[in-house]
């Protein structure tokens, strides 16, 4: 059974937090643009998922009803948010703690705990 070096783990956590803070700060300043399937609506969100802009094609109010237009706005916003989520996942996949990627650690914090031969 391997032992856990607490000092090393604290150093890694500190470095991880600094990196994560820097990366998420940059992500929050990035902009992501999503478009509805019909192409008449685009939405822009920040990496923090703040809605920054919605653009509706001039022809849209003449060619679709209000409900359909509303659905297109939602679709465009969700598409932009999905791009922001993909970028966040990309950033997180590069972060490691104790040799374990952060997503795995968050899903199973015990992944850093040494296990005996029988896996318990």
N, C-alpha and C positions, 0 to 999 in steps of 0.2 A: 504494500500500500504506500503510495507516494504521499509526502507531507505537503501542506500548503504553506508557501512562503508569504506570510501576511504582509510583510514590508514590501515585497515585490508586487503583490496584488494591489496594495494602496497606491504605489507608484503608477501602476498600469491604469487604475481607476482615475487617478488625477489626470493623467495624460489623455485618457479617453474622454473625460468630461471637457477638457480644454478643446480637444479636436471637435467633439460633438457640438459644443457651443459655437465655435467658429464656423463650422459647416452649416449648422442650422441658421445661423445669422445670415450667411450668404444665401442660403435657400430662400429665406424670407424676402430677400430683395429681388429674387428672380421672378420673371413673369412667364405665365403659361397661358397659351391661347387655345381654346377649344371651339369647335364649330359644330353646329347641328347638322344632321344628315342632309337636310335640304339645302344647306349652304347659305341660308338667308340670315342666320344669326351666329355671331361670334361672341365669345366671352373671354375676358382676361382676368386671371386670378393671380395673386402672389403665391409664393411658396408657402406662406402661412395661411393660404386659402381665403384671403381677403378678396372680395369681388372688387376689381379695379375698373372694369369697363364692360359694357354690353353694347354691341352694335347690331342694328337691325337694318337689313337691306331696305331701300326705299320702296321697292315693289311689294314687300311682305304684307303690309297692312291691306293692300288691294287684292292680294291673291290668297290669303289664308284668314281663317276666323281667329278671334281672340284666344280661344282655348288652344288651338293648334299653335299659335304664335307663343303662348305661354309655355307650352310643352317644349317648343324649340329652344326657348331661353334656358329652361331647366336642363335640357340635353347638352347645350353648349357649355353651361357652367360645370356640369358633371364631367364633361370631356376634359375641360381645363384642369379641374381638380384631380382627375385621374393621372394627367401628365405630371402634376406636382407630386402626387403619391409615388409615381414611378421614380421620380428624381430622389425623393426622400429614401425610398428603398435602396436605390443605388448607393446613396451616401452611407446608409446604415450597414450595407453589406460589406463595406470596406473597414468597418470598425470592429476590432477584436479585443477581447478581454480574457486573459489567461489562456490564450490559444483558441478561444471559442468566439465565433462571431456574435455580435450583440443581439441579433434577432433570435438566435438559438438560446442565448443566455436569458433573454427576456421571456421566452416561451418556457424555459426550464432552468430556473436559477440554480438548481442542484447540479447542473452540468459542470460546474466548477469544483464540485466536491469530489474528492478522491473516492473511488469505490474499491471494495475488496475484490478478490479473485472471482467470487460468485456474482459480481455485478451489483451487489446491494450496498 
